[in-house]
Amino acid sequence: MTRRISWALLAVLVLAQICYPLTTGATRAGLTVATVVLGWLLSVGHALLSRGPRVAAALVAVATGGGFAIEAIGVATGVPFGSYDYSGELGPKLAGVPLIIPLAWTWMAWPAWLAAVRLTGGGTATTGGTAATGGTSATGSGGSTVGRWVGRIALATIGLAAWDLFLDPQMVAEGYWVWRDATPALPGLPGIPVSNYLGWLLFAVLMMSALRPLAGPAAERTDRRDHPMAALYLWTYFSSILAHAVFLDLPASALWGAAGMSVTAIPLAVTLLRARRARETPQEDHQPHRPGVDATR
């Protein structure tokens, strides 16, 4: 059930994003809002259905609640992103922040976290369709546990923050927000200060560091139920490269985003492909030969 619902929501989300380059003006702004809401429902719904209310509540508290708080602080003070203002095209605001903005943090925080868990040894087999997720750590020793935790936080942080190398240039180009002082900027990405990306990194570290303690041990394992989230992350990566390079006339952000998100996306894709090939290996290759029995087949 979890996978069917998640795949269905993902299909609708993909369709909405395919339509984005084909629209303009108010239609495009409305589609942007709808896409963010769909993404939020997909990630929070998956967390709820696959791991229960504690994990979903932790995700909403950390990413949605925390995302709104950091954005409100940012709009009011310029810290930590820099000084910026939102236009009125993204719907109603609270404290100067469009209500959909913290939903966007949540939308990508969950698949970025699960990707990092998968890449740091959190994968687990399923038995009878039920995930064998226990409350124990994925590692045996205290030192390796700390190292794995640090690596997981780092991968999840980069996996989320690097998305903004696509997102911010796209949204600024549409006029959905504007930076008062956009210097210094990354080469090829004028209009956006480097402080914005550093602010994303800072908040992503805080968010990912808080998510696991609040969510509990259920958030440190992945299984087949999480394939829609892996697909969401990889779709976001590859489709963003294509959209920016071909349809949105943003070649620089296509390159920056491709490089940034590749730190998490490429290893994730390789890991999933290897796992699929391992599952497709004929079962007979792994069964011991039984003299006198197999010979009669």
Contacts in CASP RR format, 6 or more apart in sequence:
PFRMAT RR
TARGET T0000
AUTHOR 0000-0000-0000
METHOD contacts of the structure
MODEL  1
MTRRISWALLAVLVLAQICYPLTTGATRAGLTVATVVLGWLLSVGHALLS
RGPRVAAALVAVATGGGFAIEAIGVATGVPFGSYDYSGELGPKLAGVPLI
IPLAWTWMAWPAWLAAVRLTGGGTATTGGTAATGGTSATGSGGSTVGRWV
GRIALATIGLAAWDLFLDPQMVAEGYWVWRDATPALPGLPGIPVSNYLGW
LLFAVLMMSALRPLAGPAAERTDRRDHPMAALYLWTYFSSILAHAVFLDL
PASALWGAAGMSVTAIPLAVTLLRARRARETPQEDHQPHRPGVDATR
1 49 0 8 1.000
2 46 0 8 1.000
2 49 0 8 1.000
2 50 0 8 1.000
2 225 0 8 1.000
3 224 0 8 1.000
3 225 0 8 1.000
3 227 0 8 1.000
3 228 0 8 1.000
5 45 0 8 1.000
5 49 0 8 1.000
6 42 0 8 1.000
6 45 0 8 1.000
6 46 0 8 1.000
6 49 0 8 1.000
6 225 0 8 1.000
6 228 0 8 1.000
6 229 0 8 1.000
7 228 0 8 1.000
9 38 0 8 1.000
9 39 0 8 1.000
9 41 0 8 1.000
9 42 0 8 1.000
9 228 0 8 1.000
10 42 0 8 1.000
10 228 0 8 1.000
10 231 0 8 1.000
10 232 0 8 1.000
10 235 0 8 1.000
12 38 0 8 1.000
13 35 0 8 1.000
13 38 0 8 1.000
13 39 0 8 1.000
13 42 0 8 1.000
13 232 0 8 1.000
14 235 0 8 1.000
14 239 0 8 1.000
16 31 0 8 1.000
16 34 0 8 1.000
16 35 0 8 1.000
16 38 0 8 1.000
17 35 0 8 1.000
17 239 0 8 1.000
17 243 0 8 1.000
19 31 0 8 1.000
20 28 0 8 1.000
20 31 0 8 1.000
20 32 0 8 1.000
20 35 0 8 1.000
20 243 0 8 1.000
21 243 0 8 1.000
21 247 0 8 1.000
21 248 0 8 1.000
23 31 0 8 1.000
26 89 0 8 1.000
28 174 0 8 1.000
29 89 0 8 1.000
29 90 0 8 1.000
29 174 0 8 1.000
29 176 0 8 1.000
32 90 0 8 1.000
32 174 0 8 1.000
32 176 0 8 1.000
33 90 0 8 1.000
33 91 0 8 1.000
33 100 0 8 1.000
36 100 0 8 1.000
36 103 0 8 1.000
36 104 0 8 1.000
36 107 0 8 1.000
37 100 0 8 1.000
37 103 0 8 1.000
39 103 0 8 1.000
39 107 0 8 1.000
39 232 0 8 1.000
40 64 0 8 1.000
40 103 0 8 1.000
40 104 0 8 1.000
40 106 0 8 1.000
40 107 0 8 1.000
42 107 0 8 1.000
42 228 0 8 1.000
42 232 0 8 1.000
43 59 0 8 1.000
43 106 0 8 1.000
43 107 0 8 1.000
43 108 0 8 1.000
43 109 0 8 1.000
43 110 0 8 1.000
43 111 0 8 1.000
43 229 0 8 1.000
43 232 0 8 1.000
44 56 0 8 1.000
44 59 0 8 1.000
44 60 0 8 1.000
44 64 0 8 1.000
44 106 0 8 1.000
44 110 0 8 1.000
45 56 0 8 1.000
46 110 0 8 1.000
46 225 0 8 1.000
46 226 0 8 1.000
46 228 0 8 1.000
46 229 0 8 1.000
47 55 0 8 1.000
47 56 0 8 1.000
47 59 0 8 1.000
47 110 0 8 1.000
48 55 0 8 1.000
48 56 0 8 1.000
50 131 0 8 1.000
50 225 0 8 1.000
50 226 0 8 1.000
51 215 0 8 1.000
51 218 0 8 1.000
51 219 0 8 1.000
52 218 0 8 1.000
54 215 0 8 1.000
54 216 0 8 1.000
54 218 0 8 1.000
55 215 0 8 1.000
55 216 0 8 1.000
55 218 0 8 1.000
55 219 0 8 1.000
58 211 0 8 1.000
58 214 0 8 1.000
58 215 0 8 1.000
58 216 0 8 1.000
58 219 0 8 1.000
59 106 0 8 1.000
59 109 0 8 1.000
59 110 0 8 1.000
59 211 0 8 1.000
59 215 0 8 1.000
60 106 0 8 1.000
61 214 0 8 1.000
62 109 0 8 1.000
62 207 0 8 1.000
62 210 0 8 1.000
62 211 0 8 1.000
62 214 0 8 1.000
63 102 0 8 1.000
63 105 0 8 1.000
63 106 0 8 1.000
63 109 0 8 1.000
63 110 0 8 1.000
63 207 0 8 1.000
63 211 0 8 1.000
64 102 0 8 1.000
64 103 0 8 1.000
64 105 0 8 1.000
64 106 0 8 1.000
65 102 0 8 1.000
66 102 0 8 1.000
66 105 0 8 1.000
66 207 0 8 1.000
67 101 0 8 1.000
67 102 0 8 1.000
67 105 0 8 1.000
67 106 0 8 1.000
67 203 0 8 1.000
67 207 0 8 1.000
68 94 0 8 1.000
68 97 0 8 1.000
68 101 0 8 1.000
68 102 0 8 1.000
70 80 0 8 1.000
70 203 0 8 1.000
71 97 0 8 1.000
71 101 0 8 1.000
71 102 0 8 1.000
72 94 0 8 1.000
72 95 0 8 1.000
72 96 0 8 1.000
72 97 0 8 1.000
73 79 0 8 1.000
73 80 0 8 1.000
74 80 0 8 1.000
74 81 0 8 1.000
74 82 0 8 1.000
74 84 0 8 1.000
75 84 0 8 1.000
75 85 0 8 1.000
75 86 0 8 1.000
75 95 0 8 1.000
75 96 0 8 1.000
75 97 0 8 1.000
76 95 0 8 1.000
78 84 0 8 1.000
80 195 0 8 1.000
80 198 0 8 1.000
80 199 0 8 1.000
80 202 0 8 1.000
80 203 0 8 1.000
81 193 0 8 1.000
81 195 0 8 1.000
81 196 0 8 1.000
81 199 0 8 1.000
81 200 0 8 1.000
82 179 0 8 1.000
82 180 0 8 1.000
82 181 0 8 1.000
82 193 0 8 1.000
82 195 0 8 1.000
82 196 0 8 1.000
83 179 0 8 1.000
83 180 0 8 1.000
83 181 0 8 1.000
84 177 0 8 1.000
84 178 0 8 1.000
84 179 0 8 1.000
84 180 0 8 1.000
84 196 0 8 1.000
85 177 0 8 1.000
85 178 0 8 1.000
85 180 0 8 1.000
86 93 0 8 1.000
86 96 0 8 1.000
86 97 0 8 1.000
86 98 0 8 1.000
86 101 0 8 1.000
86 176 0 8 1.000
86 177 0 8 1.000
87 175 0 8 1.000
87 176 0 8 1.000
87 177 0 8 1.000
87 178 0 8 1.000
88 98 0 8 1.000
89 174 0 8 1.000
89 175 0 8 1.000
89 176 0 8 1.000
90 98 0 8 1.000
90 100 0 8 1.000
90 101 0 8 1.000
90 176 0 8 1.000
91 98 0 8 1.000
91 99 0 8 1.000
91 100 0 8 1.000
92 98 0 8 1.000
92 99 0 8 1.000
93 99 0 8 1.000
104 167 0 8 1.000
105 160 0 8 1.000
105 207 0 8 1.000
108 160 0 8 1.000
108 163 0 8 1.000
108 233 0 8 1.000
108 236 0 8 1.000
109 160 0 8 1.000
109 204 0 8 1.000
109 207 0 8 1.000
109 208 0 8 1.000
109 211 0 8 1.000
110 229 0 8 1.000
111 229 0 8 1.000
111 230 0 8 1.000
111 232 0 8 1.000
111 233 0 8 1.000
111 236 0 8 1.000
112 156 0 8 1.000
112 159 0 8 1.000
112 160 0 8 1.000
112 163 0 8 1.000
112 208 0 8 1.000
112 233 0 8 1.000
112 264 0 8 1.000
113 156 0 8 1.000
113 208 0 8 1.000
113 211 0 8 1.000
113 219 0 8 1.000
114 222 0 8 1.000
114 226 0 8 1.000
114 229 0 8 1.000
114 230 0 8 1.000
114 233 0 8 1.000
115 155 0 8 1.000
115 156 0 8 1.000
115 159 0 8 1.000
115 229 0 8 1.000
115 230 0 8 1.000
115 233 0 8 1.000
115 264 0 8 1.000
115 265 0 8 1.000
115 268 0 8 1.000
116 151 0 8 1.000
116 152 0 8 1.000
116 153 0 8 1.000
116 154 0 8 1.000
116 155 0 8 1.000
116 156 0 8 1.000
116 159 0 8 1.000
116 208 0 8 1.000
116 264 0 8 1.000
117 123 0 8 1.000
117 152 0 8 1.000
117 156 0 8 1.000
117 219 0 8 1.000
117 220 0 8 1.000
117 221 0 8 1.000
117 222 0 8 1.000
118 222 0 8 1.000
118 226 0 8 1.000
118 230 0 8 1.000
118 268 0 8 1.000
118 271 0 8 1.000
119 152 0 8 1.000
119 155 0 8 1.000
119 264 0 8 1.000
119 267 0 8 1.000
119 268 0 8 1.000
119 271 0 8 1.000
120 138 0 8 1.000
120 148 0 8 1.000
120 151 0 8 1.000
120 152 0 8 1.000
120 155 0 8 1.000
121 138 0 8 1.000
121 148 0 8 1.000
122 138 0 8 1.000
122 220 0 8 1.000
122 221 0 8 1.000
122 222 0 8 1.000
123 138 0 8 1.000
123 221 0 8 1.000
123 222 0 8 1.000
123 223 0 8 1.000
124 131 0 8 1.000
124 132 0 8 1.000
124 133 0 8 1.000
124 221 0 8 1.000
124 222 0 8 1.000
124 223 0 8 1.000
125 132 0 8 1.000
125 223 0 8 1.000
126 132 0 8 1.000
126 223 0 8 1.000
126 224 0 8 1.000
126 225 0 8 1.000
129 224 0 8 1.000
131 221 0 8 1.000
131 223 0 8 1.000
131 224 0 8 1.000
131 225 0 8 1.000
132 223 0 8 1.000
133 217 0 8 1.000
133 218 0 8 1.000
133 221 0 8 1.000
133 223 0 8 1.000
134 217 0 8 1.000
134 218 0 8 1.000
134 221 0 8 1.000
135 217 0 8 1.000
135 218 0 8 1.000
136 217 0 8 1.000
137 145 0 8 1.000
137 220 0 8 1.000
138 145 0 8 1.000
138 148 0 8 1.000
138 220 0 8 1.000
138 221 0 8 1.000
139 145 0 8 1.000
139 148 0 8 1.000
149 212 0 8 1.000
152 208 0 8 1.000
152 212 0 8 1.000
153 205 0 8 1.000
153 208 0 8 1.000
153 209 0 8 1.000
155 263 0 8 1.000
155 264 0 8 1.000
156 204 0 8 1.000
156 208 0 8 1.000
156 264 0 8 1.000
157 201 0 8 1.000
157 204 0 8 1.000
157 205 0 8 1.000
157 208 0 8 1.000
158 201 0 8 1.000
158 204 0 8 1.000
158 260 0 8 1.000
158 263 0 8 1.000
158 264 0 8 1.000
159 204 0 8 1.000
159 260 0 8 1.000
159 261 0 8 1.000
159 263 0 8 1.000
159 264 0 8 1.000
159 265 0 8 1.000
160 200 0 8 1.000
160 204 0 8 1.000
160 207 0 8 1.000
160 208 0 8 1.000
161 197 0 8 1.000
161 200 0 8 1.000
161 201 0 8 1.000
161 204 0 8 1.000
162 257 0 8 1.000
162 260 0 8 1.000
162 261 0 8 1.000
162 263 0 8 1.000
162 264 0 8 1.000
163 236 0 8 1.000
163 240 0 8 1.000
163 257 0 8 1.000
163 261 0 8 1.000
164 196 0 8 1.000
164 197 0 8 1.000
164 200 0 8 1.000
165 189 0 8 1.000
165 197 0 8 1.000
165 253 0 8 1.000
165 256 0 8 1.000
165 257 0 8 1.000
165 259 0 8 1.000
165 260 0 8 1.000
165 261 0 8 1.000
166 240 0 8 1.000
166 244 0 8 1.000
166 253 0 8 1.000
166 254 0 8 1.000
166 257 0 8 1.000
166 261 0 8 1.000
168 189 0 8 1.000
168 192 0 8 1.000
168 196 0 8 1.000
168 197 0 8 1.000
169 189 0 8 1.000
169 192 0 8 1.000
169 244 0 8 1.000
169 250 0 8 1.000
169 252 0 8 1.000
169 253 0 8 1.000
170 244 0 8 1.000
170 248 0 8 1.000
170 250 0 8 1.000
170 253 0 8 1.000
171 177 0 8 1.000
172 178 0 8 1.000
172 179 0 8 1.000
172 191 0 8 1.000
172 192 0 8 1.000
173 248 0 8 1.000
173 250 0 8 1.000
179 191 0 8 1.000
179 192 0 8 1.000
179 193 0 8 1.000
179 196 0 8 1.000
181 193 0 8 1.000
182 190 0 8 1.000
182 191 0 8 1.000
182 192 0 8 1.000
182 193 0 8 1.000
183 193 0 8 1.000
184 193 0 8 1.000
184 194 0 8 1.000
185 191 0 8 1.000
185 192 0 8 1.000
185 193 0 8 1.000
185 194 0 8 1.000
186 192 0 8 1.000
186 194 0 8 1.000
186 197 0 8 1.000
186 256 0 8 1.000
187 252 0 8 1.000
188 252 0 8 1.000
188 256 0 8 1.000
189 252 0 8 1.000
189 253 0 8 1.000
189 256 0 8 1.000
211 219 0 8 1.000
212 219 0 8 1.000
212 220 0 8 1.000
230 268 0 8 1.000
230 272 0 8 1.000
233 264 0 8 1.000
233 265 0 8 1.000
233 268 0 8 1.000
234 265 0 8 1.000
234 268 0 8 1.000
234 269 0 8 1.000
236 261 0 8 1.000
237 258 0 8 1.000
237 261 0 8 1.000
237 262 0 8 1.000
237 265 0 8 1.000
238 265 0 8 1.000
240 254 0 8 1.000
240 257 0 8 1.000
240 261 0 8 1.000
241 254 0 8 1.000
241 257 0 8 1.000
241 258 0 8 1.000
244 250 0 8 1.000
244 251 0 8 1.000
244 253 0 8 1.000
244 254 0 8 1.000
244 257 0 8 1.000
245 251 0 8 1.000
245 254 0 8 1.000
END
